[in-house]
């Protein structure tokens, strides 16, 4: 098991990241999503609440240049399922699962982002909570080592996750030009019972220059009730 704090502190630019897991006390599902940015356009963003989820919004609308890959709803809720992604594939998953497709089937119509030469991976997660039963899955759609002619699709499913454990997936291995895509399985990381401590740890561990926004949600596995935190660098 890796330290999420050290994973974040030791990576100047993981890009966008998803963390999903279960608290050590076995009572709550944990979900976190963060965004980072190197350009003025990417950094000009905040998270705002929308329904039971969130969306990105330009902090200064006058400075918004290209909204196509940076304005989207990262989190949406469909019944007892919570969807989290780094792009507008949140809507693709929501609409697909609403038509009885699986998480994996819903993503078959999507690929990595068309932002060569980086070809940013599309990372997605889904939490399914039903009367104390809990499982989650994560997905990454990425180019074949930077070659856009081939899309590599990976789905990782975690049934009845162990208390205190979670998984972390992010778009980029590290900073670079072009940016190298994440590789391997989602990283096994430790969870925390306190949502405020977890939020504080994540936010303070993200690179100060590049971090933009963080969203954290804890969901009660038995009642389905949830609490959320949003932290935006732009205030």
Backbone bond lengths (Angstrom), bond angles and torsions (degrees), N, CA, C in turn:
res aa  C-N    CA-C-N  psi(-1)  N-CA   C-N-CA  omega(-1)  CA-C   N-CA-C  phi
1 X - - - 1.462 - - 1.525 109.82 -
2 X 1.325 115.67 133.90 1.452 120.43 -179.37 1.528 110.63 -97.36
3 X 1.303 115.44 159.82 1.457 121.97 174.28 1.525 108.38 -86.02
4 X 1.328 116.84 117.87 1.460 120.22 178.20 1.530 109.88 -61.04
5 X 1.310 116.62 -37.86 1.461 120.65 178.57 1.529 111.15 -57.53
6 X 1.332 116.85 -46.19 1.458 120.29 -178.94 1.526 111.82 -72.17
7 X 1.333 116.89 -35.40 1.464 120.13 177.16 1.528 110.72 -59.11
8 X 1.331 116.08 -39.78 1.461 120.47 -179.44 1.525 111.67 -77.30
9 X 1.308 116.91 -42.83 1.467 120.53 -178.00 1.524 112.17 -65.22
10 X 1.338 116.07 -31.47 1.462 120.13 -174.62 1.526 113.42 -94.02
11 X 1.334 116.49 10.02 1.462 120.24 179.57 1.534 108.43 -130.95
12 X 1.309 115.29 108.11 1.458 121.01 -177.19 1.521 111.97 -62.40
13 X 1.338 116.91 -33.46 1.461 118.89 -175.68 1.527 112.51 -147.65
14 X 1.346 117.21 78.26 1.469 119.75 172.53 1.522 112.56 -76.38
15 X 1.345 116.99 -7.09 1.467 120.97 177.89 1.513 112.28 84.70
16 X 1.321 116.07 -114.79 1.460 121.57 175.37 1.524 108.07 -113.19
17 X 1.313 117.53 143.91 1.456 119.86 -173.84 1.514 113.84 -139.70
18 X 1.336 114.86 148.11 1.465 122.34 177.34 1.524 108.63 -123.25
19 X 1.322 116.32 133.77 1.469 122.89 173.96 1.523 107.57 -124.19
20 X 1.337 116.93 130.78 1.474 121.48 176.43 1.526 107.62 -136.22
21 X 1.331 116.84 139.21 1.459 119.60 178.67 1.515 112.29 -173.11
22 X 1.350 115.11 -159.23 1.464 122.13 -178.53 1.528 108.80 -134.91
23 X 1.322 115.94 141.27 1.462 120.09 -179.89 1.528 111.16 -66.09
24 X 1.341 117.59 153.35 1.466 120.36 177.83 1.526 113.53 -58.12
25 X 1.346 117.20 -30.83 1.470 119.46 -178.45 1.531 113.06 -81.40
26 X 1.334 116.76 5.14 1.477 123.63 173.01 1.527 114.67 71.52
27 X 1.332 118.92 6.99 1.463 119.19 -171.40 1.526 114.59 -100.64
28 X 1.340 117.43 -17.25 1.465 117.95 -172.58 1.523 112.87 -136.42
29 X 1.328 113.99 146.43 1.456 120.91 169.42 1.524 107.70 -85.71
30 X 1.320 115.96 144.12 1.458 122.03 -178.76 1.523 109.19 -116.32
31 X 1.317 116.10 136.15 1.462 120.50 175.64 1.518 108.84 -142.59
32 X 1.336 115.70 136.02 1.464 119.86 175.93 1.523 109.23 -141.04
33 X 1.323 115.17 147.52 1.460 121.43 176.67 1.515 108.31 -142.32
34 X 1.336 116.49 131.06 1.457 119.21 176.72 1.519 110.30 -129.62
35 X 1.344 114.89 155.27 1.461 121.04 174.28 1.524 108.79 -125.98
36 X 1.328 114.50 148.95 1.457 121.71 176.42 1.531 107.57 -130.06
37 X 1.324 116.80 170.73 1.452 119.15 179.98 1.514 111.79 -156.86
38 X 1.344 114.58 144.87 1.471 120.05 175.14 1.527 111.16 -106.89
39 X 1.328 117.03 -27.58 1.466 120.81 -179.03 1.532 110.20 -95.43
40 X 1.320 115.53 161.97 1.465 120.20 177.80 1.522 110.68 -60.96
41 X 1.333 116.99 -37.88 1.459 121.16 -179.24 1.528 111.22 -64.52
42 X 1.335 117.09 -42.56 1.461 121.08 179.86 1.523 112.25 -69.21
43 X 1.316 115.84 -34.46 1.467 119.85 -177.82 1.521 112.67 -79.52
44 X 1.319 117.15 -15.65 1.460 122.21 -177.76 1.531 110.86 -85.20
45 X 1.353 115.65 57.15 1.466 119.31 -175.74 1.521 111.27 -141.85
46 X 1.332 114.64 156.34 1.453 122.47 170.34 1.530 108.32 -139.70
47 X 1.329 116.23 160.73 1.462 122.04 169.96 1.524 108.01 -93.52
48 X 1.336 116.37 137.58 1.466 121.55 173.11 1.527 108.33 -132.57
49 X 1.314 116.09 152.35 1.460 121.41 179.10 1.525 110.38 -71.97
50 X 1.335 115.31 138.97 1.468 121.14 174.60 1.525 107.35 -142.30
51 X 1.332 116.51 109.96 1.460 120.04 -176.07 1.521 110.49 59.57
52 X 1.338 116.24 -130.47 1.463 120.15 177.38 1.529 111.81 -89.39
53 X 1.336 116.02 0.59 1.459 119.72 -179.26 1.513 111.86 -120.45
54 X 1.329 115.33 -150.88 1.463 121.09 178.28 1.522 109.18 -140.29
55 X 1.322 115.77 167.15 1.452 121.19 171.46 1.524 108.34 -142.47
56 X 1.329 115.55 161.26 1.454 119.88 173.71 1.518 108.79 -89.30
57 X 1.317 114.55 152.47 1.462 120.56 -177.96 1.522 107.92 -147.25
58 X 1.321 117.10 146.01 1.461 120.43 176.38 1.527 109.16 -67.48
59 X 1.326 116.64 129.96 1.460 120.71 176.84 1.528 110.07 -68.57
60 X 1.326 115.60 -45.19 1.466 121.86 174.88 1.526 107.68 -119.53
61 X 1.341 117.92 99.72 1.470 120.93 -176.55 1.528 113.23 -56.07
62 X 1.310 117.65 -28.99 1.472 120.76 -178.03 1.524 111.80 -67.92
63 X 1.340 116.81 -22.24 1.465 120.79 -177.72 1.534 112.55 -96.57
64 X 1.328 117.00 -3.48 1.465 120.74 -178.81 1.522 110.33 -70.13
65 X 1.338 116.27 124.25 1.464 120.85 -178.68 1.523 111.13 -103.35
66 X 1.326 117.40 -70.55 1.467 120.82 -178.79 1.522 109.06 -117.35
67 X 1.343 119.02 106.91 1.464 121.05 -177.18 1.528 114.31 -81.44
68 X 1.321 118.25 -6.35 1.468 121.20 -165.90 1.524 114.13 -58.11
69 X 1.325 118.75 -39.31 1.463 120.33 -176.18 1.524 113.16 -111.00
70 X 1.325 117.39 1.72 1.464 117.96 -176.79 1.527 113.88 -118.99
71 X 1.339 117.85 -15.32 1.463 120.35 178.12 1.528 108.25 -107.86
72 X 1.335 116.44 115.31 1.473 121.90 -175.79 1.525 108.82 -166.45
73 X 1.321 116.33 175.18 1.465 121.89 176.51 1.530 108.55 -102.08
74 X 1.328 119.56 102.84 1.462 120.45 -178.49 1.532 113.65 -69.49
75 X 1.332 116.85 -29.09 1.469 120.21 -174.81 1.523 110.21 -130.26
76 X 1.348 116.03 128.09 1.457 122.59 173.20 1.528 108.78 -138.23
77 X 1.318 115.62 154.07 1.461 121.38 -178.61 1.521 109.02 -117.18
78 X 1.335 115.63 130.36 1.464 122.58 177.33 1.529 107.70 -125.07
79 X 1.328 116.39 98.29 1.461 120.03 -177.46 1.521 110.86 62.08
80 X 1.354 116.29 -121.07 1.465 119.87 179.37 1.530 112.33 -96.93
81 X 1.315 115.68 20.14 1.467 121.11 178.67 1.527 109.90 -116.59
82 X 1.311 115.94 136.36 1.466 122.10 175.13 1.515 108.33 -114.98
83 X 1.317 116.15 126.76 1.464 123.34 -177.37 1.519 108.40 -106.91
84 X 1.327 116.78 136.02 1.460 121.35 176.20 1.530 108.60 -138.16
85 X 1.333 116.73 129.56 1.465 120.22 179.60 1.525 110.14 -147.19
86 X 1.330 114.92 173.30 1.462 120.23 178.80 1.532 113.07 -100.99
87 X 1.338 116.74 23.06 1.458 118.00 -179.58 1.519 112.00 -170.62
88 X 1.329 115.83 -167.87 1.467 118.88 -177.68 1.521 113.23 -75.23
89 X 1.363 116.85 3.37 1.469 118.49 172.03 1.525 111.67 -68.63
90 X 1.337 117.98 -10.44 1.472 120.20 170.27 1.528 108.82 -54.71
91 X 1.319 116.34 -45.51 1.465 120.83 -179.58 1.524 111.25 -68.08
92 X 1.340 116.67 -36.80 1.470 120.70 178.61 1.529 110.30 -61.89
93 X 1.329 117.04 -44.03 1.467 121.51 179.74 1.526 109.97 -67.47
94 X 1.316 116.57 -45.08 1.462 121.21 -179.60 1.530 110.55 -57.82
95 X 1.322 116.17 -49.27 1.469 120.32 -177.78 1.521 111.28 -68.67
96 X 1.331 117.93 -37.99 1.462 121.14 179.42 1.519 111.91 -65.92
97 X 1.332 116.16 -47.06 1.466 119.35 -179.04 1.521 111.49 -69.46
98 X 1.322 116.20 -27.50 1.461 119.89 175.51 1.530 110.63 -67.76
99 X 1.361 116.34 -21.63 1.469 121.96 175.96 1.538 111.34 -99.43
100 X 1.327 116.45 17.98 1.466 123.41 175.87 1.525 114.00 74.49
101 X 1.333 118.16 15.80 1.458 119.90 171.17 1.520 108.68 -78.75
102 X 1.323 116.54 158.84 1.456 119.69 175.27 1.533 109.59 -81.49
103 X 1.300 115.62 169.44 1.467 122.56 175.41 1.528 110.12 -54.71
104 X 1.314 116.06 -48.67 1.468 121.16 -178.25 1.529 111.30 -66.42
105 X 1.326 116.66 -44.18 1.469 120.25 179.61 1.526 111.40 -62.47
106 X 1.315 116.76 -37.98 1.462 120.37 -178.84 1.520 111.54 -61.71
107 X 1.332 116.50 -32.82 1.463 120.99 -177.02 1.521 113.56 -84.85
108 X 1.324 117.50 -4.02 1.470 120.40 -178.46 1.534 112.07 -63.10
109 X 1.305 116.32 -24.03 1.462 119.45 -178.59 1.525 112.88 -85.20
110 X 1.344 117.17 -1.74 1.455 120.51 -175.74 1.524 111.07 -116.93
111 X 1.337 114.92 159.86 1.460 122.11 174.73 1.521 108.61 -133.55
112 X 1.323 116.54 -171.82 1.457 122.88 173.46 1.530 109.35 -61.39
113 X 1.321 116.86 167.37 1.457 120.34 -177.41 1.536 111.37 -73.35
114 X 1.331 118.05 146.28 1.470 121.92 -177.55 1.527 112.29 -84.50
115 X 1.326 116.22 54.36 1.465 120.28 -175.09 1.531 111.15 -119.15
116 X 1.366 115.89 49.07 1.455 120.01 179.93 1.527 111.77 -50.49
117 X 1.346 119.43 149.80 1.470 124.84 5.88 1.523 114.63 -86.37
118 X 1.355 118.28 2.83 1.469 119.38 -178.33 1.528 112.62 -75.58
119 X 1.352 115.90 -38.47 1.469 120.91 -175.41 1.536 109.87 46.07
120 X 1.325 113.69 61.21 1.462 121.16 -176.14 1.526 111.63 -52.93
121 X 1.338 118.02 128.24 1.465 120.39 177.35 1.528 111.51 -62.33
122 X 1.316 115.13 149.21 1.459 120.24 169.42 1.524 106.89 -94.68
123 X 1.331 116.57 115.99 1.460 121.26 177.31 1.522 108.38 -106.77
124 X 1.335 115.74 140.47 1.460 121.20 -176.20 1.517 110.00 -143.43
125 X 1.326 115.45 153.64 1.456 120.48 175.26 1.511 110.08 -143.60
126 X 1.326 115.78 155.50 1.463 120.39 175.28 1.518 109.55 -142.37
127 X 1.326 116.29 135.54 1.460 123.31 177.40 1.522 107.80 -111.82
128 X 1.322 116.31 131.40 1.469 121.49 178.81 1.525 107.66 -121.43
129 X 1.326 116.43 115.10 1.464 122.47 -176.76 1.518 109.01 -122.16
130 X 1.332 116.46 126.34 1.468 120.68 -177.11 1.522 110.05 -144.87
131 X 1.340 115.98 98.69 1.473 122.48 175.10 1.526 112.17 52.69
132 X 1.282 115.52 51.11 1.461 120.18 177.50 1.508 114.55 91.81
133 X 1.342 117.08 -19.12 1.463 119.90 176.72 1.531 109.17 -86.56
134 X 1.327 115.58 140.23 1.458 119.02 -171.92 1.519 110.28 -146.27
135 X 1.318 115.00 131.25 1.463 119.40 170.12 1.525 107.92 -145.90
136 X 1.310 115.40 160.29 1.460 118.85 178.91 1.514 110.11 -146.06
137 X 1.318 114.57 163.55 1.464 120.96 179.10 1.514 109.21 -140.70
138 X 1.333 115.17 155.79 1.461 121.69 177.27 1.517 108.23 -133.53
139 X 1.326 115.42 151.26 1.463 120.53 -178.78 1.520 109.77 -138.86
140 X 1.331 115.01 148.98 1.466 120.06 170.53 1.525 108.49 -138.36
141 X 1.316 115.40 129.68 1.463 122.90 175.16 1.525 106.31 -112.70
142 X 1.325 117.68 117.91 1.461 119.16 -174.99 1.521 111.58 -141.43
143 X 1.316 114.64 161.42 1.465 119.68 178.50 1.522 109.65 -71.38
144 X 1.317 115.49 161.16 1.465 121.04 178.93 1.530 109.35 -82.18
145 X 1.340 114.80 87.57 1.471 121.15 -180.00 1.526 111.64 54.80
146 X 1.340 115.60 42.89 1.456 120.33 177.06 1.513 115.04 86.27
147 X 1.334 116.81 -0.06 1.467 120.22 178.17 1.529 108.48 -96.19
148 X 1.326 118.40 115.65 1.463 121.18 -173.86 1.524 114.78 -75.34
149 X 1.318 117.91 -5.70 1.460 119.82 -179.64 1.527 112.27 -73.15
150 X 1.337 117.31 -12.95 1.469 120.70 -177.22 1.519 109.95 -134.40
151 X 1.340 116.17 131.13 1.465 121.64 176.24 1.529 109.21 -105.88
152 X 1.319 116.11 124.57 1.464 121.80 177.73 1.526 108.41 -98.53
153 X 1.344 115.64 127.87 1.469 121.39 -174.60 1.523 110.41 -116.87
154 X 1.318 116.28 125.41 1.463 120.96 -179.89 1.524 109.14 -131.33
155 X 1.330 116.19 132.32 1.468 122.14 175.06 1.524 108.46 -125.68
156 X 1.324 115.96 134.09 1.461 122.30 -179.61 1.525 108.03 -123.24
157 X 1.332 116.95 121.62 1.464 121.42 -176.25 1.528 109.90 -113.75
158 X 1.323 115.72 137.32 1.466 122.02 -177.18 1.522 109.17 -125.99
159 X 1.327 116.30 106.85 1.462 121.91 -179.50 1.526 110.00 -94.78
160 X 1.332 115.25 136.45 1.460 121.42 -179.96 1.527 111.15 45.89
161 X 1.328 117.67 61.19 1.462 121.43 -176.53 1.526 112.30 -58.12
162 X 1.307 115.46 147.71 1.464 121.43 -178.10 1.526 110.53 -72.78
163 X 1.339 117.71 143.62 1.463 119.88 178.28 1.530 111.31 -61.62
164 X 1.326 114.81 139.33 1.457 119.99 178.72 1.511 114.63 84.26
165 X 1.349 116.46 -2.41 1.454 119.74 -178.74 1.530 110.99 -111.03
166 X 1.325 114.90 149.64 1.453 121.22 175.55 1.509 109.67 -151.33
167 X 1.322 116.02 177.14 1.463 120.79 179.32 1.527 109.70 -133.06
168 X 1.310 114.81 144.18 1.463 123.26 -174.27 1.523 108.96 -125.58
169 X 1.343 115.33 124.67 1.461 121.27 176.01 1.522 107.91 -129.71
170 X 1.330 116.94 142.72 1.457 119.96 -179.27 1.519 109.42 -141.38
171 X 1.322 116.63 167.76 1.466 119.67 -171.08 1.521 113.39 -76.40
172 X 1.334 117.23 -38.95 1.470 119.87 -174.13 1.524 111.83 -120.61
173 X 1.329 115.54 141.15 1.461 120.03 175.83 1.526 110.19 -59.33
174 X 1.330 115.56 -41.58 1.463 121.48 -176.34 1.526 107.73 -170.53
175 X 1.326 115.56 -178.64 1.457 120.53 176.16 1.526 109.54 -68.72
176 X 1.305 118.00 152.30 1.462 121.46 179.30 1.517 110.52 171.94
177 X 1.304 115.51 175.78 1.464 120.71 178.83 1.534 109.12 -146.77
178 X 1.343 118.90 100.73 1.465 125.65 1.22 1.526 111.80 -72.02
179 X 1.323 115.19 166.45 1.460 121.39 -178.32 1.532 110.26 -76.65
180 X 1.347 118.20 125.10 1.465 120.46 -179.84 1.527 111.68 -76.72
181 X 1.345 116.77 132.82 1.460 121.45 -178.85 1.522 111.99 -67.45
182 X 1.333 115.50 150.84 1.463 122.64 173.44 1.529 109.28 -54.18
183 X 1.321 116.98 142.97 1.467 120.40 177.87 1.523 110.15 -133.53
184 X 1.326 116.19 154.18 1.457 121.84 178.69 1.518 112.75 87.05
185 X 1.329 114.79 -170.22 1.460 121.24 178.85 1.525 110.67 -79.41
186 X 1.349 116.88 157.88 1.459 119.10 170.69 1.533 109.86 -54.54
187 X 1.322 115.73 144.54 1.470 121.02 -174.14 1.516 111.15 -82.02
188 X 1.337 115.81 132.21 1.463 121.62 177.10 1.526 108.76 -74.13
189 X 1.332 116.80 121.71 1.461 121.72 -177.26 1.526 110.39 -134.48
190 X 1.324 115.71 159.87 1.468 121.62 -178.16 1.522 111.66 -84.74
191 X 1.327 116.16 142.24 1.454 123.19 176.70 1.531 110.15 -100.96
192 X 1.335 116.26 170.89 1.461 122.26 -178.96 1.522 109.65 -131.64
193 X 1.331 117.20 148.73 1.463 120.84 178.68 1.529 112.30 -71.92
194 X 1.327 116.88 -35.51 1.463 121.09 -177.03 1.521 110.89 -87.39
195 X 1.325 115.82 117.92 1.460 119.91 179.03 1.527 111.07 -65.52
196 X 1.324 117.62 -38.35 1.460 119.84 -179.26 1.527 111.47 -66.71
197 X 1.341 117.14 -40.50 1.461 120.33 177.66 1.525 110.63 -66.12
198 X 1.327 116.40 -39.43 1.465 121.58 179.94 1.535 110.20 -65.39
199 X 1.334 116.00 -44.87 1.462 120.82 178.87 1.527 110.61 -61.65
200 X 1.325 116.49 -45.77 1.468 121.74 -179.53 1.525 110.65 -61.80
201 X 1.338 116.35 -44.53 1.454 120.58 179.94 1.521 111.22 -60.60
202 X 1.334 117.23 -46.90 1.457 120.45 -178.75 1.528 111.20 -63.66
203 X 1.315 117.19 -48.75 1.460 120.58 -175.54 1.525 111.30 -62.88
204 X 1.317 116.56 -42.62 1.462 120.09 -178.85 1.526 112.22 -72.35
205 X 1.325 117.57 -20.07 1.467 121.53 -178.63 1.524 112.82 -87.15
206 X 1.332 117.20 -22.13 1.461 120.38 179.11 1.523 110.41 -70.85
207 X 1.320 116.46 144.43 1.456 121.98 -179.67 1.525 111.12 -53.80
208 X 1.321 116.21 125.46 1.465 121.91 -173.16 1.524 112.32 -61.07
209 X 1.302 117.31 -38.83 1.463 120.77 -176.78 1.521 112.06 -71.97
210 X 1.327 116.90 -36.65 1.467 120.43 -170.34 1.529 115.40 -101.20
211 X 1.329 118.01 -15.91 1.472 118.42 -176.74 1.517 111.03 -70.00
212 X 1.332 115.88 146.62 1.468 121.40 -177.22 1.532 111.14 -123.26
213 X 1.341 117.27 -58.07 1.468 120.94 -177.13 1.524 110.85 -150.57
214 X 1.341 114.77 154.40 1.469 122.32 178.58 1.522 109.32 -137.96
215 X 1.340 115.47 137.28 1.468 122.20 174.83 1.519 108.62 -125.40
216 X 1.322 116.72 132.20 1.470 121.76 178.09 1.523 108.51 -131.28
217 X 1.323 116.11 136.33 1.474 121.03 176.28 1.528 109.65 -135.54
218 X 1.336 115.32 136.13 1.462 122.70 172.24 1.528 106.99 -114.93
219 X 1.330 116.80 127.44 1.470 122.14 -177.58 1.522 109.54 -116.28
220 X 1.330 117.20 126.80 1.466 121.61 177.31 1.526 109.14 -67.15
221 X 1.327 116.69 126.39 1.463 120.76 -173.96 1.525 112.85 -71.67
222 X 1.314 117.74 -14.92 1.462 119.77 -176.10 1.529 112.13 -107.06
223 X 1.313 117.44 -38.73 1.463 119.60 -178.87 1.528 112.58 -96.82
224 X 1.331 117.25 -21.32 1.459 121.05 -175.96 1.517 113.28 81.44
225 X 1.329 117.47 -4.65 1.459 121.13 178.32 1.528 109.37 -66.54
226 X 1.333 116.59 147.94 1.461 118.48 -178.12 1.521 111.33 -137.73
227 X 1.322 114.24 157.93 1.460 122.64 171.08 1.516 107.35 -125.96
228 X 1.329 116.38 146.08 1.460 120.44 -177.78 1.525 110.77 -133.02
229 X 1.318 114.67 155.99 1.465 121.47 173.94 1.527 108.43 -132.73
230 X 1.316 116.64 138.63 1.469 122.80 173.22 1.525 107.88 -122.35
231 X 1.331 115.76 131.16 1.457 121.02 174.55 1.529 107.61 -124.86
232 X 1.308 116.83 123.57 1.457 122.41 178.42 1.524 110.06 -118.33
233 X 1.327 116.46 134.86 1.460 119.32 176.01 1.522 110.39 -68.99
234 X 1.316 116.75 -38.69 1.465 121.32 175.71 1.519 109.20 -80.79
235 X 1.313 116.26 119.35 1.468 119.86 -177.24 1.531 109.66 -114.70
